[in-house]
Each structure stands twice: as structure tokens, then as C-alpha cells.
Amino acid sequence: MHLIGEVNMSKVPQSPDAQQILVRWHQHLRYFYEPSLEVLRGLGNNYNENPDFNATFTAIHPDLPAFLQKAIHHYVDVLERG
């Protein structure tokens, strides 16, 4: 995923930079389907907890799976609050 390569791991998952990348990630998903907030949160969980996703993202950076899960959870929390 091209957008993932842009994540600055020195920033917190809630940083504006990380959250802006997730806005673009969300828009990208919309080219294929309209994901519910539950689906978005589930993707964040899968990126960290599913062995295949985890291995892919760990190959990019060892902390990336957990970072993505936290960042996506924050993103979804903000969307839920409206």
C-alpha cells in the first residue's frame, strides 16, 4: 500500500500527519466499496492481529502494525463523534 510508506513512525498515531494519511486511505477504499466504521476498525485490528497482514507491515517497520491499529482506531473514534 503506497500510503503506508508515507507514515512517519516518529509521530504518534493521533498526529495530524498520520490522520491525514488515513483520510487518503479511506478515500482509496471508497474506490472499491463504502466501508462502514466497523469495517474500518476491523481492518485496523487485522493489520496488527492477522499474521499475514502483520508480517507484511512488520517487513516495512517492526512497529507499523500496532501503529496502524492505534491510528485507525483514533480515526474511527473521531468519525464516530461526528
N, C-alpha and C positions, 0 to 999 in steps of 0.2 A: 504494500500500500504506500503510494508516494507520500501522502500526507504524514504518515508516521515518521518518515525520515526527517521531517522538519521539527519534531518535538525536541525542545531544549530541556534535557534532563536536569539541568542545574536549577530550573524553576520548579515551583510547587505545582501540583496538578490543577489547582484552582487559579493559577495565574491567567491573566488576560491573554497572553500568547498561546498557552495550551488550550484555553477555551475557544479561542478564535479558530484554531486548527480543527477542533471538534465541530464547530459550526460548518466548516467546509466538508468534514467527514459526513455529517448528517445530510448536507445537500447532495453529496455524492451518492449516498444510499438512495436518495429520492429519485435518482435516475432509473432505479430498478423497482422500487416499491416504496410505499409510505410506511415507515416503521413506527410502531406505537412506542410510547415511552417505556413500556415494559420490555419491548424487544431491544431498544437501545441499551437499557440497563443490563439485559441478559447478554448482549454482545460484550459489554464491559466485563461481566463476570466470566464469560467464555474466554476472552483474551488472556485472562490470568489463570483460570482454573482448568480449562481444557488442555490436556497435554500437547495436542498438536498445535493449537494456537500459541500456547505458552512457549513451545520450542521455537516457533517461527519468530516471535517477538524477542525472546531471550537471545537469539542469534544476532539481533540488531543491537541490543543493550540488555545486560542482565536484569536491570531494574524496570525495563519497559512494561512487562505485563502488569505488574502491580500499579505502576504509574498510570497506565491507561485505565485500569479498573477504577482507580480513585478519581481520575479526571472525568471519566464518563459518568460516574455516579454524581459528581458535582454538577455536571452539565444537565443531567436529567432532573436533579433536585431543583435547579434554577427554572427549568421549563415547567415543572410541576407547580411551582409557586406562581407562575404566570408573569 
